Amino acid sequence: MRRGGGELETEVADRAAPVVLRHADKLPDGGTLVVVSHGGTIRTTIGRLLGLEAHHWEGLGGLTNCCWSVLGEGARGWRLLEHNAGTLPEPVLGDDD
């Protein structure tokens, strides 16, 4: 459904997911890609990367301000490791302790 004359969610995913994939493909082994965007764009892109049908994307829920999601790529494709997280996991990456 178009909201306020804007893009359909599937159009957003059609535009955003290939950009994420293109940059992810350029990462060195073990590299991390950080994507910053609006919550709706992140949700639809995650849904597309996970291979979910568009009518299931709403089930992911939106992202709260200043929160994030973590995806990992496995042997069978992308996996959602965290969603709408607001605290750092333990141990903190890059911590020398």
Backbone as CSV, one residue per row, in Angstrom:
resi,resn,N_x,N_y,N_z,CA_x,CA_y,CA_z,C_x,C_y,C_z
1,MET,0.835,-1.168,0.000,0.000,0.000,0.000,0.895,1.251,0.000
2,ARG,0.577,2.177,-0.849,1.319,3.444,-0.883,0.831,4.337,0.252
3,ARG,1.778,4.821,1.014,1.437,5.725,2.120,1.841,7.130,1.724
4,GLY,0.873,8.012,1.626,1.152,9.408,1.292,1.789,9.587,-0.074
5,GLY,1.520,8.679,-1.009,2.068,8.799,-2.356,3.505,8.326,-2.488
6,GLY,4.064,7.759,-1.431,5.451,7.297,-1.462,5.592,5.936,-2.108
7,GLU,6.765,5.346,-1.930,7.060,4.038,-2.494,6.303,2.929,-1.764
8,LEU,6.031,1.862,-2.490,5.553,0.644,-1.854,6.705,0.035,-1.069
9,GLU,6.400,-0.719,-0.025,7.465,-1.368,0.745,8.319,-2.263,-0.145
10,THR,7.692,-2.936,-1.097,8.457,-3.803,-1.997,9.388,-2.983,-2.884
11,GLU,8.983,-1.774,-3.240,9.855,-0.901,-4.033,11.052,-0.439,-3.210
12,VAL,10.814,-0.155,-1.934,11.912,0.222,-1.038,12.909,-0.926,-0.951
13,ALA,12.407,-2.138,-0.730,13.278,-3.310,-0.641,14.000,-3.571,-1.951
14,ASP,13.309,-3.376,-3.080,13.937,-3.551,-4.401,15.117,-2.608,-4.581
15,ARG,15.017,-1.441,-3.984,16.070,-0.430,-4.122,17.180,-0.624,-3.088
16,ALA,16.814,-0.962,-1.859,17.791,-0.986,-0.766,18.561,-2.307,-0.655
17,ALA,17.884,-3.434,-0.792,18.546,-4.729,-0.587,19.735,-4.938,-1.518
18,PRO,19.637,-4.601,-2.814,20.802,-4.790,-3.679,22.007,-3.932,-3.274
19,VAL,21.747,-2.767,-2.715,22.845,-1.908,-2.251,23.558,-2.575,-1.080
20,VAL,22.779,-3.104,-0.136,23.375,-3.797,1.007,24.175,-5.002,0.530
21,LEU,23.597,-5.789,-0.360,24.293,-6.978,-0.867,25.576,-6.618,-1.606
22,ARG,25.529,-5.557,-2.386,26.717,-5.128,-3.138,27.859,-4.774,-2.188
23,HIS,27.545,-4.050,-1.131,28.587,-3.668,-0.173,29.017,-4.851,0.688
24,ALA,28.089,-5.731,1.038,28.441,-6.919,1.829,29.389,-7.818,1.043
25,ASP,29.182,-7.907,-0.260,30.048,-8.739,-1.104,31.483,-8.228,-1.148
26,LYS,31.687,-6.957,-0.859,33.021,-6.351,-0.902,33.764,-6.461,0.431
27,LEU,33.094,-6.955,1.463,33.718,-7.031,2.788,34.804,-8.099,2.821
28,PRO,35.878,-7.836,3.551,36.859,-8.910,3.781,36.242,-9.951,4.707
29,ASP,36.814,-11.138,4.740,36.326,-12.177,5.655,36.274,-11.630,7.075
30,GLY,35.154,-11.842,7.731,34.991,-11.373,9.103,34.661,-9.896,9.210
31,GLY,34.497,-9.207,8.078,34.212,-7.774,8.088,32.793,-7.475,8.543
32,THR,32.557,-6.232,8.882,31.248,-5.773,9.350,30.780,-4.621,8.480
33,LEU,29.547,-4.679,8.053,28.924,-3.598,7.296,27.893,-2.936,8.193
34,VAL,27.956,-1.630,8.320,26.977,-0.875,9.097,26.101,-0.120,8.110
35,VAL,24.805,-0.318,8.220,23.833,0.341,7.357,22.968,1.227,8.240
36,VAL,22.877,2.497,7.906,22.073,3.441,8.673,20.958,3.950,7.772
37,SER,19.727,3.852,8.264,18.586,4.277,7.466,17.381,4.438,8.373
38,HIS,16.240,4.729,7.770,14.977,4.798,8.496,14.547,3.383,8.875
39,GLY,13.823,3.251,9.974,13.389,1.958,10.459,12.594,1.151,9.448
40,GLY,11.706,1.806,8.703,10.918,1.100,7.700,11.774,0.527,6.589
41,THR,12.764,1.285,6.180,13.675,0.805,5.145,14.486,-0.379,5.660
42,ILE,14.947,-0.283,6.884,15.702,-1.392,7.474,14.821,-2.632,7.570
43,ARG,13.575,-2.466,8.037,12.665,-3.603,8.191,12.395,-4.286,6.855
44,THR,12.097,-3.517,5.818,11.805,-4.126,4.517,13.048,-4.777,3.916
45,THR,14.202,-4.170,4.131,15.448,-4.743,3.617,15.770,-6.045,4.334
46,ILE,15.588,-6.077,5.643,15.801,-7.313,6.399,14.848,-8.393,5.887
47,GLY,13.590,-8.047,5.723,12.622,-9.006,5.207,13.023,-9.577,3.864
48,ARG,13.517,-8.723,2.986,13.952,-9.178,1.667,15.186,-10.069,1.782
49,LEU,16.162,-9.666,2.599,17.376,-10.458,2.749,17.088,-11.831,3.364
50,LEU,16.103,-11.891,4.247,15.739,-13.157,4.879,14.879,-14.031,3.965
51,GLY,14.445,-13.467,2.857,13.620,-14.230,1.924,12.165,-14.349,2.357
52,LEU,11.730,-13.471,3.258,10.344,-13.483,3.705,9.444,-12.871,2.633
53,GLU,8.233,-13.369,2.537,7.265,-12.747,1.644,6.877,-11.400,2.231
54,ALA,6.584,-10.441,1.369,6.341,-9.063,1.801,5.248,-8.954,2.863
55,HIS,4.220,-9.781,2.803,3.144,-9.664,3.794,3.596,-10.112,5.190
56,HIS,4.787,-10.696,5.322,5.324,-11.073,6.634,6.282,-10.014,7.206
57,TRP,6.675,-9.033,6.420,7.650,-8.038,6.879,7.165,-7.268,8.090
58,GLU,5.884,-6.981,8.150,5.334,-6.221,9.277,5.574,-6.960,10.593
59,GLY,5.652,-8.294,10.535,5.893,-9.098,11.729,7.245,-8.846,12.365
60,LEU,8.181,-8.294,11.593,9.482,-7.965,12.160,9.383,-6.788,13.119
61,GLY,8.382,-5.957,12.936,8.242,-4.760,13.756,9.244,-3.700,13.342
62,GLY,8.957,-2.483,13.714,9.850,-1.379,13.390,11.006,-1.287,14.362
63,LEU,11.947,-0.449,14.012,13.077,-0.210,14.902,12.812,1.038,15.727
64,THR,13.100,0.946,17.005,13.035,2.111,17.873,14.230,3.004,17.563
65,ASN,14.078,4.308,17.774,15.198,5.218,17.530,16.444,4.756,18.275
66,CYS,17.570,4.838,17.601,18.881,4.509,18.148,19.046,3.017,18.465
67,CYS,18.248,2.163,17.872,18.391,0.720,18.040,18.856,0.117,16.722
68,TRP,19.212,-1.145,16.760,19.778,-1.777,15.573,19.360,-3.229,15.484
69,SER,19.652,-3.772,14.323,19.474,-5.199,14.071,20.802,-5.755,13.609
70,VAL,21.008,-7.042,13.837,22.243,-7.704,13.421,21.859,-8.911,12.576
71,LEU,22.416,-8.962,11.381,22.238,-10.103,10.501,23.572,-10.777,10.299
72,GLY,23.544,-12.051,10.092,24.745,-12.808,9.776,24.464,-13.656,8.555
73,GLU,25.492,-13.904,7.780,25.329,-14.724,6.591,25.861,-16.116,6.892
74,GLY,25.006,-17.097,6.734,25.381,-18.475,6.988,25.352,-19.289,5.711
75,ALA,25.516,-20.582,5.852,25.546,-21.483,4.698,24.235,-21.472,3.927
76,ARG,23.133,-21.196,4.611,21.818,-21.197,3.953,21.290,-19.800,3.691
77,GLY,22.116,-18.784,3.821,21.672,-17.411,3.569,21.729,-16.563,4.826
78,TRP,20.994,-15.471,4.790,21.002,-14.513,5.896,20.170,-15.016,7.057
79,ARG,20.634,-14.683,8.281,19.918,-14.999,9.516,19.811,-13.733,10.351
80,LEU,18.688,-13.554,11.010,18.481,-12.438,11.914,18.977,-12.846,13.293
81,LEU,20.053,-12.229,13.746,20.676,-12.568,15.027,20.139,-11.719,16.173
82,GLU,19.844,-10.453,15.887,19.267,-9.536,16.875,18.357,-8.574,16.132
83,HIS,17.297,-8.129,16.799,16.413,-7.141,16.179,15.940,-6.162,17.234
84,ASN,15.985,-4.892,16.884,15.563,-3.805,17.764,16.355,-3.807,19.066
85,ALA,17.646,-4.104,18.948,18.532,-4.142,20.115,18.927,-2.727,20.514
86,GLY,19.084,-2.536,21.791,19.464,-1.219,22.275,20.629,-1.236,23.245
87,THR,21.135,-2.417,23.560,22.304,-2.525,24.428,23.336,-3.389,23.725
88,LEU,24.580,-3.127,23.988,25.647,-3.882,23.353,25.724,-5.284,23.932
89,PRO,26.007,-6.260,23.075,26.169,-7.628,23.586,27.449,-7.737,24.389
90,GLU,27.515,-8.735,25.245,28.732,-8.979,26.031,29.465,-10.154,25.430
91,PRO,30.746,-10.174,25.286,31.625,-9.038,25.491,31.536,-8.066,24.315
92,VAL,31.832,-6.812,24.592,31.790,-5.781,23.570,32.888,-6.042,22.558
93,LEU,32.515,-6.022,21.276,33.515,-6.240,20.227,34.614,-5.202,20.313
94,GLY,35.826,-5.625,20.167,36.972,-4.716,20.213,37.448,-4.404,21.613
95,ASP,36.787,-4.971,22.618,37.210,-4.756,23.996,38.476,-5.567,24.255
96,ASP,39.509,-4.936,24.766,40.790,-5.589,24.985,40.899,-6.296,26.331
97,ASP,39.831,-6.260,27.134,39.900,-6.892,28.466,39.968,-8.382,28.389
